[in-house]
Structure formats: C-alpha cells, structure tokens
Amino acid sequence: MYPGFNAQSSQPLAARKQLNSRHMIPNPGLAADGFNIWWQKTIAQHTAMAVEASALMRAHHRVNSAPQARVGQAD
C-alpha cells in the first residue's frame, strides 16, 4: 500500500486539510471583485482597440477610394 493511503489513519487527511486551508482565499468576495475589475478593464481595452482599428480602416478606405490616375493606364 502507498504511504498516505492508509484508511485506518486520519493523519494524512488532517495534513491534507491543513495544506488546503493555506491555499484557500480568505475572502472569496474580494477575489470576485478583483476578477470583475480585471474583466471590465480588459473589455474596455479591447473595445477601445476595436474602435481605433475601425477608424483606421475607414480612413484607409477613404484614402484608397479617392479617384487616382492608374499607373500605365492610357489617357
């Protein structure tokens, strides 16, 4: 049998609970608030980037759609 898997002993289970308790977040609401702030900031940054990219594409299309003399075209 593997060490720590003895069903007769409760010591490994108690040790595991002690280890897990150190990794638990003391205030889960604080973690959720932090995640929400990060999520809203990320969405705002992505939205701003999409708006800027859209404006650049519109400007690019305006410049390229202006009448231009084509190189090599007969007049």
HTML snippet that shows the backbone in 3Dmol.js (N, CA, C, O; Angstrom):
<script src="https://3Dmol.org/build/3Dmol-min.js"></script>
<div id="view" style="width:600px;height:400px;position:relative"></div>
<script>
const pdb = `
ATOM      1  N   MET A   1       0.831  -1.182   0.000  1.00  0.00           N
ATOM      2  CA  MET A   1       0.000   0.000   0.000  1.00  0.00           C
ATOM      3  C   MET A   1       0.879   1.251   0.000  1.00  0.00           C
ATOM      4  O   MET A   1       1.978   1.255   0.555  1.00  0.00           O
ATOM      5  N   TYR A   2       0.368   2.320  -0.639  1.00  0.00           N
ATOM      6  CA  TYR A   2       1.128   3.563  -0.726  1.00  0.00           C
ATOM      7  C   TYR A   2       1.055   4.323   0.591  1.00  0.00           C
ATOM      8  O   TYR A   2       0.023   4.298   1.261  1.00  0.00           O
ATOM      9  N   PRO A   3       2.145   5.004   0.974  1.00  0.00           N
ATOM     10  CA  PRO A   3       2.094   5.804   2.196  1.00  0.00           C
ATOM     11  C   PRO A   3       1.083   6.935   2.024  1.00  0.00           C
ATOM     12  O   PRO A   3       1.028   7.552   0.960  1.00  0.00           O
ATOM     13  N   GLY A   4       0.306   7.207   3.024  1.00  0.00           N
ATOM     14  CA  GLY A   4      -0.691   8.258   2.971  1.00  0.00           C
ATOM     15  C   GLY A   4      -2.067   7.776   2.553  1.00  0.00           C
ATOM     16  O   GLY A   4      -3.027   8.545   2.587  1.00  0.00           O
ATOM     17  N   PHE A   5      -2.179   6.518   2.161  1.00  0.00           N
ATOM     18  CA  PHE A   5      -3.470   5.975   1.739  1.00  0.00           C
ATOM     19  C   PHE A   5      -3.990   4.929   2.703  1.00  0.00           C
ATOM     20  O   PHE A   5      -4.815   4.097   2.326  1.00  0.00           O
ATOM     21  N   ASN A   6      -3.530   4.956   3.923  1.00  0.00           N
ATOM     22  CA  ASN A   6      -3.973   4.016   4.931  1.00  0.00           C
ATOM     23  C   ASN A   6      -5.330   4.467   5.454  1.00  0.00           C
ATOM     24  O   ASN A   6      -5.442   5.515   6.089  1.00  0.00           O
ATOM     25  N   ALA A   7      -6.351   3.675   5.187  1.00  0.00           N
ATOM     26  CA  ALA A   7      -7.705   4.041   5.594  1.00  0.00           C
ATOM     27  C   ALA A   7      -7.865   4.049   7.104  1.00  0.00           C
ATOM     28  O   ALA A   7      -8.801   4.666   7.612  1.00  0.00           O
ATOM     29  N   GLN A   8      -6.982   3.382   7.835  1.00  0.00           N
ATOM     30  CA  GLN A   8      -7.090   3.316   9.285  1.00  0.00           C
ATOM     31  C   GLN A   8      -6.567   4.587   9.952  1.00  0.00           C
ATOM     32  O   GLN A   8      -6.893   4.863  11.107  1.00  0.00           O
ATOM     33  N   SER A   9      -5.765   5.354   9.235  1.00  0.00           N
ATOM     34  CA  SER A   9      -5.141   6.534   9.842  1.00  0.00           C
ATOM     35  C   SER A   9      -5.819   7.806   9.321  1.00  0.00           C
ATOM     36  O   SER A   9      -6.057   7.933   8.120  1.00  0.00           O
ATOM     37  N   SER A  10      -6.125   8.732  10.207  1.00  0.00           N
ATOM     38  CA  SER A  10      -6.717  10.004   9.790  1.00  0.00           C
ATOM     39  C   SER A  10      -5.665  11.100   9.674  1.00  0.00           C
ATOM     40  O   SER A  10      -5.987  12.231   9.311  1.00  0.00           O
ATOM     41  N   GLN A  11      -4.411  10.776   9.980  1.00  0.00           N
ATOM     42  CA  GLN A  11      -3.361  11.785   9.963  1.00  0.00           C
ATOM     43  C   GLN A  11      -3.134  12.357   8.556  1.00  0.00           C
ATOM     44  O   GLN A  11      -3.044  13.578   8.429  1.00  0.00           O
ATOM     45  N   PRO A  12      -3.036  11.542   7.489  1.00  0.00           N
ATOM     46  CA  PRO A  12      -2.828  12.151   6.168  1.00  0.00           C
ATOM     47  C   PRO A  12      -3.981  13.069   5.760  1.00  0.00           C
ATOM     48  O   PRO A  12      -3.758  14.096   5.119  1.00  0.00           O
ATOM     49  N   LEU A  13      -5.208  12.704   6.127  1.00  0.00           N
ATOM     50  CA  LEU A  13      -6.352  13.537   5.796  1.00  0.00           C
ATOM     51  C   LEU A  13      -6.271  14.871   6.530  1.00  0.00           C
ATOM     52  O   LEU A  13      -6.549  15.919   5.945  1.00  0.00           O
ATOM     53  N   ALA A  14      -5.900  14.841   7.783  1.00  0.00           N
ATOM     54  CA  ALA A  14      -5.753  16.079   8.560  1.00  0.00           C
ATOM     55  C   ALA A  14      -4.639  16.940   7.983  1.00  0.00           C
ATOM     56  O   ALA A  14      -4.772  18.162   7.920  1.00  0.00           O
ATOM     57  N   ALA A  15      -3.547  16.321   7.564  1.00  0.00           N
ATOM     58  CA  ALA A  15      -2.436  17.070   6.967  1.00  0.00           C
ATOM     59  C   ALA A  15      -2.879  17.692   5.650  1.00  0.00           C
ATOM     60  O   ALA A  15      -2.504  18.825   5.346  1.00  0.00           O
ATOM     61  N   ARG A  16      -3.672  16.965   4.864  1.00  0.00           N
ATOM     62  CA  ARG A  16      -4.163  17.497   3.592  1.00  0.00           C
ATOM     63  C   ARG A  16      -5.084  18.690   3.829  1.00  0.00           C
ATOM     64  O   ARG A  16      -5.002  19.685   3.110  1.00  0.00           O
ATOM     65  N   LYS A  17      -5.954  18.601   4.823  1.00  0.00           N
ATOM     66  CA  LYS A  17      -6.846  19.724   5.130  1.00  0.00           C
ATOM     67  C   LYS A  17      -6.037  20.957   5.525  1.00  0.00           C
ATOM     68  O   LYS A  17      -6.364  22.079   5.137  1.00  0.00           O
ATOM     69  N   GLN A  18      -4.973  20.732   6.305  1.00  0.00           N
ATOM     70  CA  GLN A  18      -4.137  21.847   6.736  1.00  0.00           C
ATOM     71  C   GLN A  18      -3.451  22.489   5.526  1.00  0.00           C
ATOM     72  O   GLN A  18      -3.378  23.715   5.447  1.00  0.00           O
ATOM     73  N   LEU A  19      -2.950  21.688   4.586  1.00  0.00           N
ATOM     74  CA  LEU A  19      -2.312  22.229   3.396  1.00  0.00           C
ATOM     75  C   LEU A  19      -3.319  23.006   2.547  1.00  0.00           C
ATOM     76  O   LEU A  19      -3.015  24.098   2.067  1.00  0.00           O
ATOM     77  N   ASN A  20      -4.502  22.450   2.365  1.00  0.00           N
ATOM     78  CA  ASN A  20      -5.513  23.111   1.550  1.00  0.00           C
ATOM     79  C   ASN A  20      -5.994  24.405   2.173  1.00  0.00           C
ATOM     80  O   ASN A  20      -6.336  25.344   1.454  1.00  0.00           O
ATOM     81  N   SER A  21      -6.026  24.476   3.490  1.00  0.00           N
ATOM     82  CA  SER A  21      -6.521  25.690   4.142  1.00  0.00           C
ATOM     83  C   SER A  21      -5.589  26.873   3.887  1.00  0.00           C
ATOM     84  O   SER A  21      -6.041  28.018   3.888  1.00  0.00           O
ATOM     85  N   ARG A  22      -4.318  26.622   3.674  1.00  0.00           N
ATOM     86  CA  ARG A  22      -3.384  27.707   3.392  1.00  0.00           C
ATOM     87  C   ARG A  22      -3.589  28.253   1.986  1.00  0.00           C
ATOM     88  O   ARG A  22      -3.245  29.403   1.715  1.00  0.00           O
ATOM     89  N   HIS A  23      -4.143  27.446   1.088  1.00  0.00           N
ATOM     90  CA  HIS A  23      -4.330  27.863  -0.297  1.00  0.00           C
ATOM     91  C   HIS A  23      -5.715  28.431  -0.546  1.00  0.00           C
ATOM     92  O   HIS A  23      -6.010  28.880  -1.654  1.00  0.00           O
ATOM     93  N   MET A  24      -6.552  28.418   0.452  1.00  0.00           N
ATOM     94  CA  MET A  24      -7.892  28.971   0.297  1.00  0.00           C
ATOM     95  C   MET A  24      -7.823  30.495   0.372  1.00  0.00           C
ATOM     96  O   MET A  24      -7.017  31.053   1.117  1.00  0.00           O
ATOM     97  N   ILE A  25      -8.659  31.150  -0.393  1.00  0.00           N
ATOM     98  CA  ILE A  25      -8.719  32.600  -0.356  1.00  0.00           C
ATOM     99  C   ILE A  25      -9.595  32.983   0.833  1.00  0.00           C
ATOM    100  O   ILE A  25     -10.736  32.528   0.923  1.00  0.00           O
ATOM    101  N   PRO A  26      -9.084  33.811   1.748  1.00  0.00           N
ATOM    102  CA  PRO A  26      -9.845  34.124   2.954  1.00  0.00           C
ATOM    103  C   PRO A  26     -11.161  34.842   2.662  1.00  0.00           C
ATOM    104  O   PRO A  26     -12.145  34.637   3.373  1.00  0.00           O
ATOM    105  N   ASN A  27     -11.191  35.677   1.628  1.00  0.00           N
ATOM    106  CA  ASN A  27     -12.407  36.415   1.301  1.00  0.00           C
ATOM    107  C   ASN A  27     -12.714  36.212  -0.183  1.00  0.00           C
ATOM    108  O   ASN A  27     -12.187  36.941  -1.024  1.00  0.00           O
ATOM    109  N   PRO A  28     -13.559  35.232  -0.516  1.00  0.00           N
ATOM    110  CA  PRO A  28     -13.832  34.974  -1.931  1.00  0.00           C
ATOM    111  C   PRO A  28     -14.494  36.149  -2.640  1.00  0.00           C
ATOM    112  O   PRO A  28     -14.348  36.305  -3.852  1.00  0.00           O
ATOM    113  N   GLY A  29     -15.221  36.979  -1.892  1.00  0.00           N
ATOM    114  CA  GLY A  29     -15.834  38.164  -2.492  1.00  0.00           C
ATOM    115  C   GLY A  29     -14.789  39.130  -3.017  1.00  0.00           C
ATOM    116  O   GLY A  29     -14.983  39.760  -4.057  1.00  0.00           O
ATOM    117  N   LEU A  30     -13.681  39.246  -2.300  1.00  0.00           N
ATOM    118  CA  LEU A  30     -12.591  40.113  -2.729  1.00  0.00           C
ATOM    119  C   LEU A  30     -11.985  39.598  -4.024  1.00  0.00           C
ATOM    120  O   LEU A  30     -11.672  40.384  -4.919  1.00  0.00           O
ATOM    121  N   ALA A  31     -11.818  38.289  -4.132  1.00  0.00           N
ATOM    122  CA  ALA A  31     -11.285  37.698  -5.361  1.00  0.00           C
ATOM    123  C   ALA A  31     -12.249  37.928  -6.519  1.00  0.00           C
ATOM    124  O   ALA A  31     -11.819  38.236  -7.631  1.00  0.00           O
ATOM    125  N   ALA A  32     -13.542  37.782  -6.269  1.00  0.00           N
ATOM    126  CA  ALA A  32     -14.539  38.004  -7.319  1.00  0.00           C
ATOM    127  C   ALA A  32     -14.526  39.463  -7.759  1.00  0.00           C
ATOM    128  O   ALA A  32     -14.623  39.752  -8.951  1.00  0.00           O
ATOM    129  N   ASP A  33     -14.405  40.385  -6.803  1.00  0.00           N
ATOM    130  CA  ASP A  33     -14.338  41.811  -7.139  1.00  0.00           C
ATOM    131  C   ASP A  33     -13.102  42.103  -7.985  1.00  0.00           C
ATOM    132  O   ASP A  33     -13.172  42.846  -8.964  1.00  0.00           O
ATOM    133  N   GLY A  34     -11.979  41.518  -7.606  1.00  0.00           N
ATOM    134  CA  GLY A  34     -10.745  41.703  -8.367  1.00  0.00           C
ATOM    135  C   GLY A  34     -10.878  41.172  -9.783  1.00  0.00           C
ATOM    136  O   GLY A  34     -10.415  41.801 -10.734  1.00  0.00           O
ATOM    137  N   PHE A  35     -11.514  40.007  -9.924  1.00  0.00           N
ATOM    138  CA  PHE A  35     -11.722  39.442 -11.249  1.00  0.00           C
ATOM    139  C   PHE A  35     -12.635  40.341 -12.075  1.00  0.00           C
ATOM    140  O   PHE A  35     -12.365  40.582 -13.252  1.00  0.00           O
ATOM    141  N   ASN A  36     -13.712  40.838 -11.470  1.00  0.00           N
ATOM    142  CA  ASN A  36     -14.645  41.715 -12.194  1.00  0.00           C
ATOM    143  C   ASN A  36     -13.961  42.991 -12.663  1.00  0.00           C
ATOM    144  O   ASN A  36     -14.202  43.451 -13.779  1.00  0.00           O
ATOM    145  N   ILE A  37     -13.121  43.559 -11.827  1.00  0.00           N
ATOM    146  CA  ILE A  37     -12.384  44.766 -12.216  1.00  0.00           C
ATOM    147  C   ILE A  37     -11.464  44.449 -13.389  1.00  0.00           C
ATOM    148  O   ILE A  37     -11.411  45.206 -14.358  1.00  0.00           O
ATOM    149  N   TRP A  38     -10.739  43.330 -13.307  1.00  0.00           N
ATOM    150  CA  TRP A  38      -9.849  42.925 -14.402  1.00  0.00           C
ATOM    151  C   TRP A  38     -10.653  42.696 -15.678  1.00  0.00           C
ATOM    152  O   TRP A  38     -10.240  43.128 -16.754  1.00  0.00           O
ATOM    153  N   TRP A  39     -11.789  42.028 -15.570  1.00  0.00           N
ATOM    154  CA  TRP A  39     -12.613  41.708 -16.740  1.00  0.00           C
ATOM    155  C   TRP A  39     -13.131  42.987 -17.404  1.00  0.00           C
ATOM    156  O   TRP A  39     -13.070  43.123 -18.626  1.00  0.00           O
ATOM    157  N   GLN A  40     -13.640  43.923 -16.597  1.00  0.00           N
ATOM    158  CA  GLN A  40     -14.162  45.174 -17.149  1.00  0.00           C
ATOM    159  C   GLN A  40     -13.056  45.993 -17.805  1.00  0.00           C
ATOM    160  O   GLN A  40     -13.266  46.607 -18.851  1.00  0.00           O
ATOM    161  N   LYS A  41     -11.875  45.998 -17.185  1.00  0.00           N
ATOM    162  CA  LYS A  41     -10.743  46.728 -17.765  1.00  0.00           C
ATOM    163  C   LYS A  41     -10.320  46.093 -19.081  1.00  0.00           C
ATOM    164  O   LYS A  41     -10.027  46.802 -20.043  1.00  0.00           O
ATOM    165  N   THR A  42     -10.284  44.763 -19.136  1.00  0.00           N
ATOM    166  CA  THR A  42      -9.899  44.062 -20.359  1.00  0.00           C
ATOM    167  C   THR A  42     -10.904  44.334 -21.474  1.00  0.00           C
ATOM    168  O   THR A  42     -10.513  44.611 -22.608  1.00  0.00           O
ATOM    169  N   ILE A  43     -12.195  44.256 -21.159  1.00  0.00           N
ATOM    170  CA  ILE A  43     -13.234  44.530 -22.156  1.00  0.00           C
ATOM    171  C   ILE A  43     -13.114  45.966 -22.653  1.00  0.00           C
ATOM    172  O   ILE A  43     -13.241  46.213 -23.853  1.00  0.00           O
ATOM    173  N   ALA A  44     -12.872  46.911 -21.756  1.00  0.00           N
ATOM    174  CA  ALA A  44     -12.731  48.316 -22.154  1.00  0.00           C
ATOM    175  C   ALA A  44     -11.532  48.499 -23.082  1.00  0.00           C
ATOM    176  O   ALA A  44     -11.615  49.235 -24.065  1.00  0.00           O
ATOM    177  N   GLN A  45     -10.424  47.837 -22.775  1.00  0.00           N
ATOM    178  CA  GLN A  45      -9.239  47.942 -23.628  1.00  0.00           C
ATOM    179  C   GLN A  45      -9.502  47.333 -25.002  1.00  0.00           C
ATOM    180  O   GLN A  45      -9.107  47.906 -26.018  1.00  0.00           O
ATOM    181  N   HIS A  46     -10.159  46.190 -25.044  1.00  0.00           N
ATOM    182  CA  HIS A  46     -10.454  45.537 -26.324  1.00  0.00           C
ATOM    183  C   HIS A  46     -11.432  46.375 -27.137  1.00  0.00           C
ATOM    184  O   HIS A  46     -11.299  46.473 -28.357  1.00  0.00           O
ATOM    185  N   THR A  47     -12.408  46.976 -26.475  1.00  0.00           N
ATOM    186  CA  THR A  47     -13.376  47.822 -27.170  1.00  0.00           C
ATOM    187  C   THR A  47     -12.675  49.042 -27.760  1.00  0.00           C
ATOM    188  O   THR A  47     -12.920  49.406 -28.910  1.00  0.00           O
ATOM    189  N   ALA A  48     -11.808  49.670 -26.978  1.00  0.00           N
ATOM    190  CA  ALA A  48     -11.066  50.838 -27.462  1.00  0.00           C
ATOM    191  C   ALA A  48     -10.198  50.465 -28.657  1.00  0.00           C
ATOM    192  O   ALA A  48     -10.101  51.231 -29.616  1.00  0.00           O
ATOM    193  N   MET A  49      -9.573  49.305 -28.608  1.00  0.00           N
ATOM    194  CA  MET A  49      -8.734  48.862 -29.718  1.00  0.00           C
ATOM    195  C   MET A  49      -9.583  48.618 -30.969  1.00  0.00           C
ATOM    196  O   MET A  49      -9.164  48.966 -32.073  1.00  0.00           O
ATOM    197  N   ALA A  50     -10.765  48.027 -30.808  1.00  0.00           N
ATOM    198  CA  ALA A  50     -11.647  47.770 -31.946  1.00  0.00           C
ATOM    199  C   ALA A  50     -12.140  49.080 -32.559  1.00  0.00           C
ATOM    200  O   ALA A  50     -12.223  49.195 -33.781  1.00  0.00           O
ATOM    201  N   VAL A  51     -12.467  50.071 -31.721  1.00  0.00           N
ATOM    202  CA  VAL A  51     -12.910  51.378 -32.214  1.00  0.00           C
ATOM    203  C   VAL A  51     -11.784  52.057 -32.991  1.00  0.00           C
ATOM    204  O   VAL A  51     -12.019  52.631 -34.055  1.00  0.00           O
ATOM    205  N   GLU A  52     -10.575  51.992 -32.465  1.00  0.00           N
ATOM    206  CA  GLU A  52      -9.428  52.602 -33.138  1.00  0.00           C
ATOM    207  C   GLU A  52      -9.129  51.897 -34.459  1.00  0.00           C
ATOM    208  O   GLU A  52      -8.846  52.551 -35.463  1.00  0.00           O
ATOM    209  N   ALA A  53      -9.192  50.576 -34.462  1.00  0.00           N
ATOM    210  CA  ALA A  53      -8.942  49.823 -35.693  1.00  0.00           C
ATOM    211  C   ALA A  53     -10.007  50.145 -36.740  1.00  0.00           C
ATOM    212  O   ALA A  53      -9.698  50.270 -37.925  1.00  0.00           O
ATOM    213  N   SER A  54     -11.240  50.278 -36.310  1.00  0.00           N
ATOM    214  CA  SER A  54     -12.330  50.624 -37.226  1.00  0.00           C
ATOM    215  C   SER A  54     -12.107  51.999 -37.838  1.00  0.00           C
ATOM    216  O   SER A  54     -12.304  52.182 -39.039  1.00  0.00           O
ATOM    217  N   ALA A  55     -11.699  52.961 -37.026  1.00  0.00           N
ATOM    218  CA  ALA A  55     -11.436  54.311 -37.523  1.00  0.00           C
ATOM    219  C   ALA A  55     -10.279  54.300 -38.520  1.00  0.00           C
ATOM    220  O   ALA A  55     -10.333  54.984 -39.542  1.00  0.00           O
ATOM    221  N   LEU A  56      -9.243  53.533 -38.229  1.00  0.00           N
ATOM    222  CA  LEU A  56      -8.114  53.432 -39.159  1.00  0.00           C
ATOM    223  C   LEU A  56      -8.536  52.802 -40.484  1.00  0.00           C
ATOM    224  O   LEU A  56      -8.107  53.242 -41.551  1.00  0.00           O
ATOM    225  N   MET A  57      -9.375  51.776 -40.414  1.00  0.00           N
ATOM    226  CA  MET A  57      -9.839  51.116 -41.637  1.00  0.00           C
ATOM    227  C   MET A  57     -10.710  52.074 -42.463  1.00  0.00           C
ATOM    228  O   MET A  57     -10.590  52.112 -43.688  1.00  0.00           O
ATOM    229  N   ARG A  58     -11.584  52.846 -41.807  1.00  0.00           N
ATOM    230  CA  ARG A  58     -12.415  53.819 -42.541  1.00  0.00           C
ATOM    231  C   ARG A  58     -11.535  54.856 -43.229  1.00  0.00           C
ATOM    232  O   ARG A  58     -11.768  55.202 -44.387  1.00  0.00           O
ATOM    233  N   ALA A  59     -10.518  55.354 -42.512  1.00  0.00           N
ATOM    234  CA  ALA A  59      -9.604  56.341 -43.094  1.00  0.00           C
ATOM    235  C   ALA A  59      -8.846  55.723 -44.271  1.00  0.00           C
ATOM    236  O   ALA A  59      -8.646  56.378 -45.294  1.00  0.00           O
ATOM    237  N   HIS A  60      -8.438  54.502 -44.131  1.00  0.00           N
ATOM    238  CA  HIS A  60      -7.710  53.806 -45.206  1.00  0.00           C
ATOM    239  C   HIS A  60      -8.603  53.651 -46.437  1.00  0.00           C
ATOM    240  O   HIS A  60      -8.152  53.879 -47.560  1.00  0.00           O
ATOM    241  N   HIS A  61      -9.848  53.270 -46.239  1.00  0.00           N
ATOM    242  CA  HIS A  61     -10.780  53.100 -47.364  1.00  0.00           C
ATOM    243  C   HIS A  61     -11.075  54.435 -48.038  1.00  0.00           C
ATOM    244  O   HIS A  61     -11.194  54.503 -49.262  1.00  0.00           O
ATOM    245  N   ARG A  62     -11.195  55.505 -47.237  1.00  0.00           N
ATOM    246  CA  ARG A  62     -11.432  56.831 -47.812  1.00  0.00           C
ATOM    247  C   ARG A  62     -10.271  57.253 -48.694  1.00  0.00           C
ATOM    248  O   ARG A  62     -10.480  57.764 -49.794  1.00  0.00           O
ATOM    249  N   VAL A  63      -9.056  57.046 -48.223  1.00  0.00           N
ATOM    250  CA  VAL A  63      -7.866  57.439 -48.982  1.00  0.00           C
ATOM    251  C   VAL A  63      -7.757  56.601 -50.257  1.00  0.00           C
ATOM    252  O   VAL A  63      -7.455  57.140 -51.322  1.00  0.00           O
ATOM    253  N   ASN A  64      -7.994  55.310 -50.163  1.00  0.00           N
ATOM    254  CA  ASN A  64      -7.832  54.438 -51.319  1.00  0.00           C
ATOM    255  C   ASN A  64      -8.991  54.526 -52.306  1.00  0.00           C
ATOM    256  O   ASN A  64      -8.834  54.117 -53.457  1.00  0.00           O
ATOM    257  N   SER A  65     -10.139  55.042 -51.901  1.00  0.00           N
ATOM    258  CA  SER A  65     -11.269  55.127 -52.823  1.00  0.00           C
ATOM    259  C   SER A  65     -11.294  56.444 -53.581  1.00  0.00           C
ATOM    260  O   SER A  65     -12.135  56.633 -54.460  1.00  0.00           O
ATOM    261  N   ALA A  66     -10.386  57.358 -53.255  1.00  0.00           N
ATOM    262  CA  ALA A  66     -10.324  58.634 -53.969  1.00  0.00           C
ATOM    263  C   ALA A  66      -9.874  58.362 -55.398  1.00  0.00           C
ATOM    264  O   ALA A  66      -9.039  57.488 -55.633  1.00  0.00           O
ATOM    265  N   PRO A  67     -10.431  59.119 -56.367  1.00  0.00           N
ATOM    266  CA  PRO A  67     -10.026  58.912 -57.776  1.00  0.00           C
ATOM    267  C   PRO A  67      -8.528  59.161 -57.934  1.00  0.00           C
ATOM    268  O   PRO A  67      -8.007  60.194 -57.513  1.00  0.00           O
ATOM    269  N   GLN A  68      -7.863  58.213 -58.537  1.00  0.00           N
ATOM    270  CA  GLN A  68      -6.435  58.311 -58.745  1.00  0.00           C
ATOM    271  C   GLN A  68      -6.139  57.876 -60.172  1.00  0.00           C
ATOM    272  O   GLN A  68      -6.840  57.045 -60.749  1.00  0.00           O
ATOM    273  N   ALA A  69      -5.095  58.453 -60.717  1.00  0.00           N
ATOM    274  CA  ALA A  69      -4.640  58.031 -62.049  1.00  0.00           C
ATOM    275  C   ALA A  69      -3.892  56.722 -61.856  1.00  0.00           C
ATOM    276  O   ALA A  69      -2.988  56.624 -61.026  1.00  0.00           O
ATOM    277  N   ARG A  70      -4.271  55.739 -62.618  1.00  0.00           N
ATOM    278  CA  ARG A  70      -3.606  54.438 -62.512  1.00  0.00           C
ATOM    279  C   ARG A  70      -2.325  54.449 -63.329  1.00  0.00           C
ATOM    280  O   ARG A  70      -2.272  55.017 -64.420  1.00  0.00           O
ATOM    281  N   VAL A  71      -1.316  53.825 -62.797  1.00  0.00           N
ATOM    282  CA  VAL A  71      -0.049  53.747 -63.479  1.00  0.00           C
ATOM    283  C   VAL A  71      -0.205  52.845 -64.689  1.00  0.00           C
ATOM    284  O   VAL A  71      -0.715  51.730 -64.580  1.00  0.00           O
ATOM    285  N   GLY A  72       0.242  53.336 -65.855  1.00  0.00           N
ATOM    286  CA  GLY A  72       0.169  52.521 -67.061  1.00  0.00           C
ATOM    287  C   GLY A  72      -1.162  52.597 -67.779  1.00  0.00           C
ATOM    288  O   GLY A  72      -1.341  51.923 -68.793  1.00  0.00           O
ATOM    289  N   GLN A  73      -2.095  53.384 -67.298  1.00  0.00           N
ATOM    290  CA  GLN A  73      -3.413  53.486 -67.915  1.00  0.00           C
ATOM    291  C   GLN A  73      -3.374  54.553 -69.006  1.00  0.00           C
ATOM    292  O   GLN A  73      -2.811  55.630 -68.814  1.00  0.00           O
ATOM    293  N   ALA A  74      -3.964  54.249 -70.126  1.00  0.00           N
ATOM    294  CA  ALA A  74      -3.970  55.214 -71.244  1.00  0.00           C
ATOM    295  C   ALA A  74      -4.978  56.313 -70.952  1.00  0.00           C
ATOM    296  O   ALA A  74      -6.073  56.063 -70.449  1.00  0.00           O
ATOM    297  N   ASP A  75      -4.570  57.563 -71.290  1.00  0.00           N
ATOM    298  CA  ASP A  75      -5.486  58.694 -71.083  1.00  0.00           C
ATOM    299  C   ASP A  75      -6.302  58.948 -72.294  1.00  0.00           C
ATOM    300  O   ASP A  75      -7.127  59.862 -72.302  1.00  0.00           O
TER     301      ASP A  75
END
`;
const viewer = $3Dmol.createViewer("view");
viewer.addModel(pdb, "pdb");
viewer.setStyle({}, {cartoon: {color: "spectrum"}});
viewer.zoomTo();
viewer.render();
</script>
